[in-house]
Protein backbone atom coordinates (compact mmCIF):
# COMPACT_ATOMS: atom_id res chain seq x y z
CA UNK A 1 0.00 0.00 0.00
CA UNK A 2 1.23 3.46 -0.82
CA UNK A 3 2.59 5.28 2.23
CA UNK A 4 3.90 8.23 0.24
CA UNK A 5 2.23 11.51 1.19
CA UNK A 6 3.65 13.70 -1.58
CA UNK A 7 0.23 13.79 -3.23
CA UNK A 8 -3.22 15.10 -2.34
CA UNK A 9 -5.16 12.90 0.06
CA UNK A 10 -8.59 12.78 -1.53
CA UNK A 11 -11.70 10.89 -0.43
CA UNK A 12 -10.69 8.16 -2.90
CA UNK A 13 -7.25 7.84 -1.27
CA UNK A 14 -8.86 7.69 2.18
CA UNK A 15 -11.24 4.97 0.98
CA UNK A 16 -8.39 2.89 -0.44
CA UNK A 17 -6.38 3.25 2.76
CA UNK A 18 -9.35 2.42 4.99
CA UNK A 19 -10.04 -0.74 3.01
CA UNK A 20 -6.33 -1.61 2.78
CA UNK A 21 -6.38 -1.61 -1.02
CA UNK A 22 -2.97 -1.29 -2.66
CA UNK A 23 -2.60 1.63 -5.05
CA UNK A 24 0.08 3.67 -6.75
CA UNK A 25 -0.52 7.39 -7.25
CA UNK A 26 0.46 8.95 -10.57
CA UNK A 27 1.44 12.58 -10.09
CA UNK A 28 1.66 14.96 -13.03
CA UNK A 29 1.20 18.64 -13.80
CA UNK A 30 -2.34 19.41 -14.89
CA UNK A 31 -2.65 20.77 -18.42
CA UNK A 32 -5.82 22.63 -19.41
CA UNK A 33 -7.79 20.39 -21.80
CA UNK A 34 -5.05 17.73 -21.58
CA UNK A 35 -7.49 15.06 -20.51
CA UNK A 36 -6.83 11.37 -20.63
CA UNK A 37 -4.66 11.82 -23.72
CA UNK A 38 -2.13 13.82 -21.71
CA UNK A 39 -2.01 11.18 -18.99
CA UNK A 40 -1.66 8.33 -21.50
CA UNK A 41 1.20 10.07 -23.28
CA UNK A 42 3.06 11.01 -20.08
CA UNK A 43 2.88 7.49 -18.63
CA UNK A 44 3.15 5.52 -21.86
CA UNK A 45 -0.18 3.73 -21.64
CA UNK A 46 -2.97 3.16 -24.14
CA UNK A 47 -5.58 5.89 -23.66
CA UNK A 48 -8.31 3.23 -23.75
CA UNK A 49 -6.94 1.88 -20.45
CA UNK A 50 -7.23 5.28 -18.74
CA UNK A 51 -10.54 5.70 -16.93
CA UNK A 52 -12.35 9.02 -16.79
CA UNK A 53 -15.30 10.09 -14.70
CA UNK A 54 -18.03 12.39 -15.99
CA UNK A 55 -20.42 13.94 -13.45
CA UNK A 56 -23.73 15.17 -14.82
CA UNK A 57 -26.89 16.70 -13.41
CA UNK A 58 -30.34 16.89 -14.99
CA UNK A 59 -32.82 19.76 -14.78
CA UNK A 60 -34.33 18.17 -11.64
CA UNK A 61 -30.89 18.37 -9.98
CA UNK A 62 -30.52 14.57 -9.99
CA UNK A 63 -26.95 13.45 -10.40
CA UNK A 64 -25.41 10.83 -12.63
CA UNK A 65 -21.84 9.57 -12.67
CA UNK A 66 -20.46 8.01 -15.85
CA UNK A 67 -17.19 6.06 -15.74
CA UNK A 68 -15.75 5.32 -19.15
CA UNK A 69 -12.64 4.58 -21.22
CA UNK A 70 -10.44 7.61 -21.82
CA UNK A 71 -10.58 7.36 -25.60
CA UNK A 72 -14.39 7.41 -25.70
CA UNK A 73 -16.75 10.37 -25.83
CA UNK A 74 -20.17 10.83 -24.31
CA UNK A 75 -23.19 12.22 -26.09
CA UNK A 76 -25.29 13.86 -23.40
CA UNK A 77 -28.20 14.06 -25.85
CA UNK A 78 -28.11 10.30 -26.53
CA UNK A 79 -27.59 9.52 -22.86
CA UNK A 80 -30.62 11.62 -21.89
CA UNK A 81 -32.66 9.87 -24.59
CA UNK A 82 -31.54 6.43 -23.37
CA UNK A 83 -32.36 7.25 -19.75
CA UNK A 84 -35.74 8.72 -20.65
C-alpha positions in Angstrom: 0.0 0.0 0.0 1.2 3.5 -0.8 2.6 5.3 2.2 3.9 8.2 0.2 2.2 11.5 1.2 3.6 13.7 -1.6 0.2 13.8 -3.2 -3.2 15.1 -2.3 -5.2 12.9 0.1 -8.6 12.8 -1.5 -11.7 10.9 -0.4 -10.7 8.2 -2.9 -7.2 7.8 -1.3 -8.9 7.7 2.2 -11.2 5.0 1.0 -8.4 2.9 -0.4 -6.4 3.2 2.8 -9.4 2.4 5.0 -10.0 -0.7 3.0 -6.3 -1.6 2.8 -6.4 -1.6 -1.0 -3.0 -1.3 -2.7 -2.6 1.6 -5.0 0.1 3.7 -6.8 -0.5 7.4 -7.3 0.5 9.0 -10.6 1.4 12.6 -10.1 1.7 15.0 -13.0 1.2 18.6 -13.8 -2.3 19.4 -14.9 -2.6 20.8 -18.4 -5.8 22.6 -19.4 -7.8 20.4 -21.8 -5.1 17.7 -21.6 -7.5 15.1 -20.5 -6.8 11.4 -20.6 -4.7 11.8 -23.7 -2.1 13.8 -21.7 -2.0 11.2 -19.0 -1.7 8.3 -21.5 1.2 10.1 -23.3 3.1 11.0 -20.1 2.9 7.5 -18.6 3.2 5.5 -21.9 -0.2 3.7 -21.6 -3.0 3.2 -24.1 -5.6 5.9 -23.7 -8.3 3.2 -23.8 -6.9 1.9 -20.5 -7.2 5.3 -18.7 -10.5 5.7 -16.9 -12.3 9.0 -16.8 -15.3 10.1 -14.7 -18.0 12.4 -16.0 -20.4 13.9 -13.4 -23.7 15.2 -14.8 -26.9 16.7 -13.4 -30.3 16.9 -15.0 -32.8 19.8 -14.8 -34.3 18.2 -11.6 -30.9 18.4 -10.0 -30.5 14.6 -10.0 -26.9 13.5 -10.4 -25.4 10.8 -12.6 -21.8 9.6 -12.7 -20.5 8.0 -15.8 -17.2 6.1 -15.7 -15.7 5.3 -19.1 -12.6 4.6 -21.2 -10.4 7.6 -21.8 -10.6 7.4 -25.6 -14.4 7.4 -25.7 -16.8 10.4 -25.8 -20.2 10.8 -24.3 -23.2 12.2 -26.1 -25.3 13.9 -23.4 -28.2 14.1 -25.8 -28.1 10.3 -26.5 -27.6 9.5 -22.9 -30.6 11.6 -21.9 -32.7 9.9 -24.6 -31.5 6.4 -23.4 -32.4 7.3 -19.7 -35.7 8.7 -20.6 
